Amino acid sequence: MKKWVTEITAIDPHTRELKKWLGPYITAPTMEAATLYCQKNGLGYCEVTGQLISEIPCKENSYTPDWVRRVDFDNLN
């Protein structure tokens, strides 16, 4: 099943500035279903912004992508 990325707009407790934060990933078949899930499960403050396609970690102690350890969410099933 697809994973969806959410975003939260909230005040940073350290700077008191309004910022955007990464919210929880939602598992649902469509973006509309992910939005409905948020509304019905106490996550109405989350905005579903797009589909999570993959995650690419960095090599240890660097910002260099580690393509070998890439997680491709489209091909998990």
Buried (B, 14 or more C-beta within 10 A) or exposed (E): EBBBBBBBEEEEEEEEEEEEEEBEEBBBEEBEBBBBBBEEEEBEEBBBEEBBEEEEEEEEEEEEEEEEEEEEBEEEE
